[in-house]
């Protein structure tokens, strides 16, 4: 919900969530990947636009929900958002946000 409100300027063409398959990410507490398809993004040169777009999404989450968005982490073109957190233990369960070019109708 915070994504749709904070990132309403993006033309979301759909999304899906799947379990995280990378072992290294699983060790860091990442349990799932939320892949969003954005219409109008070029399918070529993804590395050029991915990092700035993830930074914009992280900023939108901080504005939309200051308590949750402040915990988001941007690492090597991966935006990690807490699914749940235990402040007493300083541990969190994370979801990795991924953005791909969507199909224009």
Biopython code that builds the backbone (N, CA, C, O; Angstrom):
import numpy as np
from Bio.PDB.StructureBuilder import StructureBuilder

atoms = [
    (1, "UNK", "N", (0.822, -1.183, 0.000)),
    (1, "UNK", "CA", (0.000, 0.000, 0.000)),
    (1, "UNK", "C", (0.868, 1.250, 0.000)),
    (1, "UNK", "O", (0.581, 2.207, -0.719)),
    (2, "UNK", "N", (1.926, 1.248, 0.800)),
    (2, "UNK", "CA", (2.818, 2.414, 0.829)),
    (2, "UNK", "C", (3.499, 2.599, -0.522)),
    (2, "UNK", "O", (3.772, 3.728, -0.929)),
    (3, "UNK", "N", (3.773, 1.506, -1.213)),
    (3, "UNK", "CA", (4.384, 1.610, -2.535)),
    (3, "UNK", "C", (3.448, 2.266, -3.537)),
    (3, "UNK", "O", (3.871, 3.127, -4.307)),
    (4, "UNK", "N", (2.193, 1.873, -3.536)),
    (4, "UNK", "CA", (1.260, 2.450, -4.497)),
    (4, "UNK", "C", (0.991, 3.919, -4.201)),
    (4, "UNK", "O", (0.798, 4.708, -5.126)),
    (5, "UNK", "N", (0.974, 4.298, -2.928)),
    (5, "UNK", "CA", (0.780, 5.716, -2.591)),
    (5, "UNK", "C", (2.040, 6.520, -2.866)),
    (5, "UNK", "O", (1.978, 7.570, -3.507)),
    (6, "UNK", "N", (3.165, 6.048, -2.395)),
    (6, "UNK", "CA", (4.410, 6.798, -2.526)),
    (6, "UNK", "C", (4.988, 6.788, -3.926)),
    (6, "UNK", "O", (5.697, 7.718, -4.311)),
    (7, "UNK", "N", (4.699, 5.760, -4.683)),
    (7, "UNK", "CA", (5.251, 5.636, -6.032)),
    (7, "UNK", "C", (4.146, 5.662, -7.081)),
    (7, "UNK", "O", (4.240, 4.988, -8.107)),
    (8, "UNK", "N", (3.102, 6.439, -6.821)),
    (8, "UNK", "CA", (1.981, 6.523, -7.745)),
    (8, "UNK", "C", (2.363, 7.117, -9.093)),
    (8, "UNK", "O", (1.656, 6.923, -10.082)),
    (9, "UNK", "N", (3.487, 7.845, -9.137)),
    (9, "UNK", "CA", (3.940, 8.436, -10.392)),
    (9, "UNK", "C", (4.448, 7.381, -11.370)),
    (9, "UNK", "O", (4.496, 7.633, -12.574)),
    (10, "UNK", "N", (4.828, 6.201, -10.869)),
    (10, "UNK", "CA", (5.286, 5.132, -11.760)),
    (10, "UNK", "C", (4.073, 4.460, -12.393)),
    (10, "UNK", "O", (3.025, 4.325, -11.762)),
    (11, "UNK", "N", (4.223, 4.054, -13.608)),
    (11, "UNK", "CA", (3.141, 3.385, -14.315)),
    (11, "UNK", "C", (3.291, 1.873, -14.103)),
    (11, "UNK", "O", (3.810, 1.160, -14.961)),
    (12, "UNK", "N", (2.830, 1.409, -12.952)),
    (12, "UNK", "CA", (2.965, -0.003, -12.625)),
    (12, "UNK", "C", (2.102, -0.832, -13.566)),
    (12, "UNK", "O", (0.903, -0.596, -13.709)),
    (13, "UNK", "N", (2.740, -1.807, -14.202)),
    (13, "UNK", "CA", (2.030, -2.697, -15.109)),
    (13, "UNK", "C", (1.696, -4.017, -14.450)),
    (13, "UNK", "O", (1.044, -4.872, -15.049)),
    (14, "UNK", "N", (2.137, -4.183, -13.225)),
    (14, "UNK", "CA", (1.877, -5.408, -12.487)),
    (14, "UNK", "C", (3.036, -5.709, -11.548)),
    (14, "UNK", "O", (4.051, -5.013, -11.536)),
    (15, "UNK", "N", (2.858, -6.751, -10.774)),
    (15, "UNK", "CA", (3.905, -7.164, -9.848)),
    (15, "UNK", "C", (3.639, -8.604, -9.432)),
    (15, "UNK", "O", (2.528, -9.110, -9.590)),
    (16, "UNK", "N", (4.651, -9.250, -8.907)),
    (16, "UNK", "CA", (4.463, -10.551, -8.283)),
    (16, "UNK", "C", (5.518, -10.742, -7.206)),
    (16, "UNK", "O", (6.568, -10.101, -7.217)),
    (17, "UNK", "N", (5.221, -11.622, -6.293)),
    (17, "UNK", "CA", (6.130, -11.903, -5.184)),
    (17, "UNK", "C", (6.487, -13.380, -5.233)),
    (17, "UNK", "O", (5.636, -14.237, -5.470)),
    (18, "UNK", "N", (7.754, -13.657, -5.006)),
    (18, "UNK", "CA", (8.215, -15.046, -4.970)),
    (18, "UNK", "C", (9.222, -15.197, -3.838)),
    (18, "UNK", "O", (9.745, -14.211, -3.319)),
    (19, "UNK", "N", (9.481, -16.424, -3.469)),
    (19, "UNK", "CA", (10.465, -16.690, -2.421)),
    (19, "UNK", "C", (11.862, -16.374, -2.945)),
    (19, "UNK", "O", (12.153, -16.584, -4.123)),
    (20, "UNK", "N", (12.717, -15.873, -2.072)),
    (20, "UNK", "CA", (14.106, -15.570, -2.446)),
    (20, "UNK", "C", (14.849, -16.870, -2.686)),
    (20, "UNK", "O", (14.762, -17.793, -1.877)),
    (21, "UNK", "N", (15.589, -16.952, -3.808)),
    (21, "UNK", "CA", (16.305, -18.182, -4.139)),
    (21, "UNK", "C", (17.813, -18.059, -3.953)),
    (21, "UNK", "O", (18.510, -19.074, -3.944)),
    (22, "UNK", "N", (18.334, -16.844, -3.804)),
    (22, "UNK", "CA", (19.771, -16.659, -3.632)),
    (22, "UNK", "C", (20.164, -16.968, -2.182)),
    (22, "UNK", "O", (19.618, -16.398, -1.237)),
    (23, "UNK", "N", (21.112, -17.872, -2.037)),
    (23, "UNK", "CA", (21.525, -18.316, -0.706)),
    (23, "UNK", "C", (22.145, -17.166, 0.088)),
    (23, "UNK", "O", (21.884, -17.029, 1.283)),
    (24, "UNK", "N", (22.957, -16.347, -0.562)),
    (24, "UNK", "CA", (23.617, -15.235, 0.130)),
    (24, "UNK", "C", (22.579, -14.268, 0.697)),
    (24, "UNK", "O", (22.725, -13.785, 1.821)),
    (25, "UNK", "N", (21.538, -13.987, -0.076)),
    (25, "UNK", "CA", (20.485, -13.087, 0.396)),
    (25, "UNK", "C", (19.693, -13.731, 1.535)),
    (25, "UNK", "O", (19.303, -13.044, 2.479)),
    (26, "UNK", "N", (19.455, -15.023, 1.457)),
    (26, "UNK", "CA", (18.723, -15.725, 2.512)),
    (26, "UNK", "C", (19.473, -15.649, 3.837)),
    (26, "UNK", "O", (18.854, -15.534, 4.896)),
    (27, "UNK", "N", (20.799, -15.712, 3.784)),
    (27, "UNK", "CA", (21.596, -15.608, 5.009)),
    (27, "UNK", "C", (21.452, -14.238, 5.665)),
    (27, "UNK", "O", (21.598, -14.114, 6.881)),
    (28, "UNK", "N", (21.164, -13.201, 4.861)),
    (28, "UNK", "CA", (20.974, -11.849, 5.391)),
    (28, "UNK", "C", (19.558, -11.616, 5.875)),
    (28, "UNK", "O", (19.249, -10.528, 6.361)),
    (29, "UNK", "N", (18.686, -12.613, 5.756)),
    (29, "UNK", "CA", (17.323, -12.467, 6.238)),
    (29, "UNK", "C", (16.306, -12.114, 5.169)),
    (29, "UNK", "O", (15.149, -11.840, 5.489)),
    (30, "UNK", "N", (16.716, -12.114, 3.888)),
    (30, "UNK", "CA", (15.788, -11.816, 2.796)),
    (30, "UNK", "C", (14.977, -13.077, 2.504)),
    (30, "UNK", "O", (15.539, -14.124, 2.182)),
    (31, "UNK", "N", (13.657, -12.970, 2.617)),
    (31, "UNK", "CA", (12.800, -14.147, 2.441)),
    (31, "UNK", "C", (12.014, -14.121, 1.139)),
    (31, "UNK", "O", (11.526, -15.160, 0.694)),
    (32, "UNK", "N", (11.882, -12.944, 0.518)),
    (32, "UNK", "CA", (11.062, -12.864, -0.693)),
    (32, "UNK", "C", (11.558, -11.746, -1.606)),
    (32, "UNK", "O", (12.299, -10.857, -1.188)),
    (33, "UNK", "N", (11.126, -11.819, -2.860)),
    (33, "UNK", "CA", (11.425, -10.792, -3.854)),
    (33, "UNK", "C", (10.099, -10.272, -4.393)),
    (33, "UNK", "O", (9.253, -11.051, -4.832)),
    (34, "UNK", "N", (9.921, -8.963, -4.359)),
    (34, "UNK", "CA", (8.750, -8.318, -4.948)),
    (34, "UNK", "C", (9.221, -7.670, -6.240)),
    (34, "UNK", "O", (9.947, -6.677, -6.214)),
    (35, "UNK", "N", (8.805, -8.236, -7.377)),
    (35, "UNK", "CA", (9.204, -7.707, -8.681)),
    (35, "UNK", "C", (8.071, -6.865, -9.239)),
    (35, "UNK", "O", (6.938, -7.327, -9.382)),
    (36, "UNK", "N", (8.402, -5.614, -9.551)),
    (36, "UNK", "CA", (7.417, -4.677, -10.091)),
    (36, "UNK", "C", (7.748, -4.403, -11.556)),
    (36, "UNK", "O", (8.907, -4.194, -11.915)),
    (37, "UNK", "N", (6.728, -4.409, -12.383)),
    (37, "UNK", "CA", (6.889, -4.119, -13.803)),
    (37, "UNK", "C", (6.375, -2.702, -14.058)),
    (37, "UNK", "O", (5.207, -2.405, -13.806)),
    (38, "UNK", "N", (7.248, -1.837, -14.557)),
    (38, "UNK", "CA", (6.913, -0.431, -14.771)),
    (38, "UNK", "C", (6.886, -0.163, -16.275)),
    (38, "UNK", "O", (7.888, -0.336, -16.970)),
    (39, "UNK", "N", (5.726, 0.261, -16.759)),
    (39, "UNK", "CA", (5.579, 0.583, -18.178)),
    (39, "UNK", "C", (6.346, 1.857, -18.496)),
    (39, "UNK", "O", (6.388, 2.794, -17.699)),
    (40, "UNK", "N", (6.947, 1.869, -19.673)),
    (40, "UNK", "CA", (7.674, 3.047, -20.125)),
    (40, "UNK", "C", (9.166, 3.003, -19.879)),
    (40, "UNK", "O", (9.898, 3.844, -20.402)),
    (41, "UNK", "N", (9.637, 2.049, -19.100)),
    (41, "UNK", "CA", (11.080, 1.924, -18.885)),
    (41, "UNK", "C", (11.696, 1.167, -20.058)),
    (41, "UNK", "O", (11.081, 0.240, -20.585)),
    (42, "UNK", "N", (12.899, 1.549, -20.470)),
    (42, "UNK", "CA", (13.529, 0.824, -21.580)),
    (42, "UNK", "C", (14.030, -0.546, -21.119)),
    (42, "UNK", "O", (14.646, -0.654, -20.059)),
    (43, "UNK", "N", (13.770, -1.595, -21.910)),
    (43, "UNK", "CA", (14.252, -2.922, -21.511)),
    (43, "UNK", "C", (15.771, -3.045, -21.614)),
    (43, "UNK", "O", (16.367, -3.890, -20.946)),
    (44, "UNK", "N", (16.404, -2.213, -22.444)),
    (44, "UNK", "CA", (17.857, -2.242, -22.584)),
    (44, "UNK", "C", (18.489, -1.320, -21.546)),
    (44, "UNK", "O", (17.845, -0.401, -21.040)),
    (45, "UNK", "N", (19.738, -1.574, -21.242)),
    (45, "UNK", "CA", (20.527, -0.750, -20.320)),
    (45, "UNK", "C", (19.867, -0.598, -18.957)),
    (45, "UNK", "O", (19.783, 0.508, -18.423)),
    (46, "UNK", "N", (19.404, -1.698, -18.400)),
    (46, "UNK", "CA", (18.734, -1.698, -17.094)),
    (46, "UNK", "C", (19.633, -1.145, -15.995)),
    (46, "UNK", "O", (19.163, -0.467, -15.081)),
    (47, "UNK", "N", (20.930, -1.437, -16.089)),
    (47, "UNK", "CA", (21.855, -0.973, -15.051)),
    (47, "UNK", "C", (21.940, 0.544, -14.997)),
    (47, "UNK", "O", (22.312, 1.106, -13.967)),
    (48, "UNK", "N", (21.598, 1.215, -16.096)),
    (48, "UNK", "CA", (21.655, 2.673, -16.133)),
    (48, "UNK", "C", (20.547, 3.301, -15.295)),
    (48, "UNK", "O", (20.790, 4.282, -14.593)),
    (49, "UNK", "N", (19.340, 2.754, -15.356)),
    (49, "UNK", "CA", (18.210, 3.379, -14.672)),
    (49, "UNK", "C", (17.812, 2.714, -13.365)),
    (49, "UNK", "O", (17.044, 3.296, -12.598)),
    (50, "UNK", "N", (18.313, 1.502, -13.083)),
    (50, "UNK", "CA", (17.854, 0.773, -11.897)),
    (50, "UNK", "C", (18.250, 1.461, -10.588)),
    (50, "UNK", "O", (17.401, 1.667, -9.722)),
    (51, "UNK", "N", (19.500, 1.809, -10.437)),
    (51, "UNK", "CA", (19.966, 2.382, -9.173)),
    (51, "UNK", "C", (19.276, 3.707, -8.838)),
    (51, "UNK", "O", (18.827, 3.875, -7.704)),
    (52, "UNK", "N", (19.173, 4.660, -9.782)),
    (52, "UNK", "CA", (18.457, 5.899, -9.448)),
    (52, "UNK", "C", (16.981, 5.667, -9.128)),
    (52, "UNK", "O", (16.417, 6.347, -8.270)),
    (53, "UNK", "N", (16.356, 4.711, -9.812)),
    (53, "UNK", "CA", (14.945, 4.432, -9.545)),
    (53, "UNK", "C", (14.760, 3.818, -8.159)),
    (53, "UNK", "O", (13.810, 4.161, -7.456)),
    (54, "UNK", "N", (15.658, 2.914, -7.758)),
    (54, "UNK", "CA", (15.564, 2.329, -6.417)),
    (54, "UNK", "C", (15.784, 3.377, -5.334)),
    (54, "UNK", "O", (15.141, 3.327, -4.286)),
    (55, "UNK", "N", (16.691, 4.331, -5.579)),
    (55, "UNK", "CA", (16.891, 5.417, -4.623)),
    (55, "UNK", "C", (15.631, 6.274, -4.500)),
    (55, "UNK", "O", (15.278, 6.707, -3.403)),
    (56, "UNK", "N", (14.954, 6.517, -5.621)),
    (56, "UNK", "CA", (13.716, 7.304, -5.587)),
    (56, "UNK", "C", (12.618, 6.562, -4.835)),
    (56, "UNK", "O", (11.846, 7.177, -4.099)),
    (57, "UNK", "N", (12.544, 5.251, -5.014)),
    (57, "UNK", "CA", (11.547, 4.450, -4.294)),
    (57, "UNK", "C", (11.838, 4.476, -2.798)),
    (57, "UNK", "O", (10.920, 4.617, -1.990)),
    (58, "UNK", "N", (13.109, 4.342, -2.423)),
    (58, "UNK", "CA", (13.485, 4.381, -1.006)),
    (58, "UNK", "C", (13.118, 5.724, -0.391)),
    (58, "UNK", "O", (12.634, 5.775, 0.740)),
    (59, "UNK", "N", (13.341, 6.811, -1.122)),
    (59, "UNK", "CA", (12.984, 8.137, -0.621)),
    (59, "UNK", "C", (11.475, 8.275, -0.485)),
    (59, "UNK", "O", (10.993, 8.858, 0.486)),
    (60, "UNK", "N", (10.723, 7.745, -1.449)),
    (60, "UNK", "CA", (9.258, 7.813, -1.377)),
    (60, "UNK", "C", (8.733, 7.026, -0.183)),
    (60, "UNK", "O", (7.770, 7.447, 0.458)),
    (61, "UNK", "N", (9.346, 5.903, 0.121)),
    (61, "UNK", "CA", (8.921, 5.112, 1.283)),
    (61, "UNK", "C", (9.200, 5.857, 2.581)),
    (61, "UNK", "O", (8.401, 5.784, 3.515)),
    (62, "UNK", "N", (10.314, 6.569, 2.656)),
    (62, "UNK", "CA", (10.625, 7.348, 3.858)),
    (62, "UNK", "C", (9.614, 8.464, 4.055)),
    (62, "UNK", "O", (9.210, 8.745, 5.183)),
    (63, "UNK", "N", (9.202, 9.103, 2.967)),
    (63, "UNK", "CA", (8.228, 10.187, 3.061)),
    (63, "UNK", "C", (6.858, 9.623, 3.431)),
    (63, "UNK", "O", (6.156, 10.201, 4.261)),
    (64, "UNK", "N", (6.474, 8.501, 2.825)),
    (64, "UNK", "CA", (5.143, 7.942, 3.022)),
    (64, "UNK", "C", (4.965, 7.348, 4.410)),
    (64, "UNK", "O", (3.913, 7.521, 5.026)),
    (65, "UNK", "N", (5.975, 6.651, 4.909)),
    (65, "UNK", "CA", (5.881, 5.972, 6.196)),
    (65, "UNK", "C", (7.228, 6.107, 6.898)),
    (65, "UNK", "O", (8.059, 5.204, 6.797)),
    (66, "UNK", "N", (7.466, 7.217, 7.609)),
    (66, "UNK", "CA", (8.792, 7.487, 8.163)),
    (66, "UNK", "C", (9.348, 6.376, 9.038)),
    (66, "UNK", "O", (10.550, 6.114, 8.989)),
    (67, "UNK", "N", (8.534, 5.725, 9.821)),
    (67, "UNK", "CA", (9.037, 4.669, 10.693)),
    (67, "UNK", "C", (9.551, 3.466, 9.932)),
    (67, "UNK", "O", (10.599, 2.919, 10.277)),
    (68, "UNK", "N", (8.842, 3.047, 8.910)),
    (68, "UNK", "CA", (9.226, 1.855, 8.146)),
    (68, "UNK", "C", (10.261, 2.195, 7.078)),
    (68, "UNK", "O", (11.217, 1.445, 6.880)),
    (69, "UNK", "N", (10.080, 3.313, 6.393)),
    (69, "UNK", "CA", (10.972, 3.659, 5.298)),
    (69, "UNK", "C", (12.393, 3.934, 5.742)),
    (69, "UNK", "O", (13.336, 3.705, 4.985)),
    (70, "UNK", "N", (12.556, 4.421, 6.959)),
    (70, "UNK", "CA", (13.894, 4.721, 7.458)),
    (70, "UNK", "C", (14.729, 3.456, 7.579)),
    (70, "UNK", "O", (15.959, 3.518, 7.567)),
    (71, "UNK", "N", (14.072, 2.315, 7.693)),
    (71, "UNK", "CA", (14.796, 1.063, 7.834)),
    (71, "UNK", "C", (15.201, 0.458, 6.494)),
    (71, "UNK", "O", (15.996, -0.482, 6.465)),
    (72, "UNK", "N", (14.678, 0.970, 5.391)),
    (72, "UNK", "CA", (15.002, 0.415, 4.077)),
    (72, "UNK", "C", (16.504, 0.555, 3.820)),
    (72, "UNK", "O", (17.128, 1.548, 4.195)),
    (73, "UNK", "N", (17.063, -0.467, 3.171)),
    (73, "UNK", "CA", (18.493, -0.464, 2.868)),
    (73, "UNK", "C", (18.691, -0.600, 1.377)),
    (73, "UNK", "O", (18.023, -1.405, 0.728)),
    (74, "UNK", "N", (19.591, 0.170, 0.835)),
    (74, "UNK", "CA", (19.945, 0.072, -0.569)),
    (74, "UNK", "C", (21.352, -0.497, -0.649)),
    (74, "UNK", "O", (22.311, 0.119, -0.184)),
    (75, "UNK", "N", (21.464, -1.678, -1.243)),
    (75, "UNK", "CA", (22.766, -2.355, -1.349)),
    (75, "UNK", "C", (22.937, -2.887, -2.764)),
    (75, "UNK", "O", (22.138, -3.693, -3.241)),
    (76, "UNK", "N", (23.989, -2.425, -3.426)),
    (76, "UNK", "CA", (24.344, -2.955, -4.746)),
    (76, "UNK", "C", (23.137, -3.179, -5.647)),
    (76, "UNK", "O", (22.868, -4.302, -6.074)),
    (77, "UNK", "N", (22.441, -2.141, -5.920)),
    (77, "UNK", "CA", (21.259, -2.208, -6.788)),
    (77, "UNK", "C", (20.194, -3.154, -6.272)),
    (77, "UNK", "O", (19.481, -3.775, -7.060)),
    (78, "UNK", "N", (20.080, -3.270, -4.971)),
    (78, "UNK", "CA", (19.007, -4.049, -4.353)),
    (78, "UNK", "C", (18.427, -3.220, -3.214)),
    (78, "UNK", "O", (19.151, -2.781, -2.320)),
    (79, "UNK", "N", (17.130, -3.012, -3.255)),
    (79, "UNK", "CA", (16.452, -2.274, -2.195)),
    (79, "UNK", "C", (15.795, -3.285, -1.272)),
    (79, "UNK", "O", (14.921, -4.045, -1.690)),
    (80, "UNK", "N", (16.221, -3.292, -0.013)),
    (80, "UNK", "CA", (15.680, -4.211, 0.983)),
    (80, "UNK", "C", (14.743, -3.439, 1.900)),
    (80, "UNK", "O", (15.106, -2.404, 2.457)),
    (81, "UNK", "N", (13.536, -3.960, 2.045)),
    (81, "UNK", "CA", (12.516, -3.332, 2.881)),
    (81, "UNK", "C", (12.113, -4.330, 3.950)),
    (81, "UNK", "O", (11.880, -5.498, 3.641)),
    (82, "UNK", "N", (12.026, -3.893, 5.211)),
    (82, "UNK", "CA", (11.680, -4.848, 6.266)),
    (82, "UNK", "C", (10.237, -5.313, 6.164)),
    (82, "UNK", "O", (9.310, -4.513, 6.036)),
    (83, "UNK", "N", (10.073, -6.628, 6.225)),
    (83, "UNK", "CA", (8.740, -7.217, 6.288)),
    (83, "UNK", "C", (8.277, -7.206, 7.732)),
    (83, "UNK", "O", (7.127, -6.886, 8.032)),
    (84, "UNK", "N", (9.192, -7.562, 8.619)),
    (84, "UNK", "CA", (8.941, -7.478, 10.056)),
    (84, "UNK", "C", (10.278, -7.243, 10.736)),
    (84, "UNK", "O", (11.329, -7.625, 10.222)),
    (85, "UNK", "N", (10.225, -6.621, 11.876)),
    (85, "UNK", "CA", (11.458, -6.315, 12.596)),
    (85, "UNK", "C", (11.242, -6.510, 14.084)),
    (85, "UNK", "O", (10.154, -6.281, 14.611)),
    (86, "UNK", "N", (12.306, -6.939, 14.747)),
    (86, "UNK", "CA", (12.293, -7.067, 16.199)),
    (86, "UNK", "C", (13.357, -6.125, 16.744)),
    (86, "UNK", "O", (14.528, -6.497, 16.808)),
    (87, "UNK", "N", (12.974, -4.915, 17.139)),
    (87, "UNK", "CA", (13.973, -3.944, 17.596)),
    (87, "UNK", "C", (14.762, -4.419, 18.811)),
    (87, "UNK", "O", (15.915, -4.025, 18.987)),
    (88, "UNK", "N", (14.165, -5.253, 19.646)),
    (88, "UNK", "CA", (14.870, -5.727, 20.837)),
    (88, "UNK", "C", (16.051, -6.619, 20.449)),
    (88, "UNK", "O", (17.089, -6.597, 21.110)),
    (89, "UNK", "N", (15.897, -7.399, 19.388)),
    (89, "UNK", "CA", (16.967, -8.297, 18.955)),
    (89, "UNK", "C", (17.795, -7.714, 17.821)),
    (89, "UNK", "O", (18.804, -8.300, 17.428)),
    (90, "UNK", "N", (17.375, -6.550, 17.281)),
    (90, "UNK", "CA", (18.038, -5.914, 16.158)),
    (90, "UNK", "C", (18.098, -6.854, 14.951)),
    (90, "UNK", "O", (19.107, -6.906, 14.248)),
    (91, "UNK", "N", (17.022, -7.589, 14.720)),
    (91, "UNK", "CA", (16.931, -8.469, 13.561)),
    (91, "UNK", "C", (15.700, -8.096, 12.754)),
    (91, "UNK", "O", (14.754, -7.502, 13.269)),
    (92, "UNK", "N", (15.731, -8.454, 11.490)),
    (92, "UNK", "CA", (14.595, -8.144, 10.620)),
    (92, "UNK", "C", (14.459, -9.225, 9.561)),
    (92, "UNK", "O", (15.423, -9.907, 9.214)),
    (93, "UNK", "N", (13.244, -9.365, 9.057)),
    (93, "UNK", "CA", (12.963, -10.186, 7.896)),
    (93, "UNK", "C", (12.753, -9.221, 6.748)),
    (93, "UNK", "O", (11.959, -8.287, 6.855)),
    (94, "UNK", "N", (13.467, -9.443, 5.635)),
    (94, "UNK", "CA", (13.507, -8.472, 4.552)),
    (94, "UNK", "C", (12.830, -8.989, 3.292)),
    (94, "UNK", "O", (12.745, -10.195, 3.058)),
    (95, "UNK", "N", (12.348, -8.044, 2.484)),
    (95, "UNK", "CA", (11.840, -8.306, 1.142)),
    (95, "UNK", "C", (12.679, -7.460, 0.198)),
    (95, "UNK", "O", (12.885, -6.271, 0.439)),
    (96, "UNK", "N", (13.165, -8.072, -0.877)),
    (96, "UNK", "CA", (13.962, -7.350, -1.867)),
    (96, "UNK", "C", (13.034, -6.837, -2.965)),
    (96, "UNK", "O", (12.278, -7.607, -3.557)),
    (97, "UNK", "N", (13.095, -5.531, -3.234)),
    (97, "UNK", "CA", (12.300, -4.939, -4.314)),
    (97, "UNK", "C", (13.125, -4.962, -5.597)),
    (97, "UNK", "O", (14.287, -4.555, -5.610)),
    (98, "UNK", "N", (12.510, -5.441, -6.670)),
    (98, "UNK", "CA", (13.150, -5.494, -7.968)),
    (98, "UNK", "C", (12.247, -4.793, -8.971)),
    (98, "UNK", "O", (11.026, -4.947, -8.921)),
    (99, "UNK", "N", (12.829, -4.033, -9.871)),
    (99, "UNK", "CA", (12.049, -3.286, -10.860)),
    (99, "UNK", "C", (12.481, -3.729, -12.246)),
    (99, "UNK", "O", (13.674, -3.806, -12.538)),
    (100, "UNK", "N", (11.502, -4.019, -13.100)),
    (100, "UNK", "CA", (11.770, -4.428, -14.472)),
    (100, "UNK", "C", (10.935, -3.581, -15.422)),
    (100, "UNK", "O", (9.927, -2.995, -15.028)),
    (101, "UNK", "N", (11.361, -3.525, -16.663)),
    (101, "UNK", "CA", (10.586, -2.823, -17.683)),
    (101, "UNK", "C", (9.326, -3.606, -17.968)),
    (101, "UNK", "O", (9.376, -4.818, -18.175)),
    (102, "UNK", "N", (8.189, -2.919, -17.981)),
    (102, "UNK", "CA", (6.916, -3.543, -18.273)),
    (102, "UNK", "C", (6.537, -3.360, -19.723)),
    (102, "UNK", "O", (7.127, -2.542, -20.429)),
    (103, "UNK", "N", (5.558, -4.114, -20.168)),
    (103, "UNK", "CA", (5.074, -4.022, -21.536)),
    (103, "UNK", "C", (4.046, -2.913, -21.655)),
    (103, "UNK", "O", (3.119, -2.834, -20.849)),
    (104, "UNK", "N", (4.203, -2.060, -22.652)),
    (104, "UNK", "CA", (3.176, -1.054, -22.930)),
    (104, "UNK", "C", (2.036, -1.713, -23.695)),
    (104, "UNK", "O", (2.270, -2.551, -24.565)),
    (105, "UNK", "N", (0.793, -1.331, -23.370)),
    (105, "UNK", "CA", (-0.334, -1.952, -24.067)),
    (105, "UNK", "C", (-0.430, -1.530, -25.520)),
    (105, "UNK", "O", (-1.330, -1.972, -26.233)),
]
sb = StructureBuilder()
sb.init_structure("model")
sb.init_model(0)
sb.init_chain("A")
sb.init_seg("    ")
for serial, (resi, resn, name, xyz) in enumerate(atoms, 1):
    if name == "N":
        sb.init_residue(resn, " ", resi, " ")
    sb.init_atom(name, np.array(xyz, "f"), 0.0, 1.0, " ", f" {name:<3s}", serial, name[0])
structure = sb.get_structure()
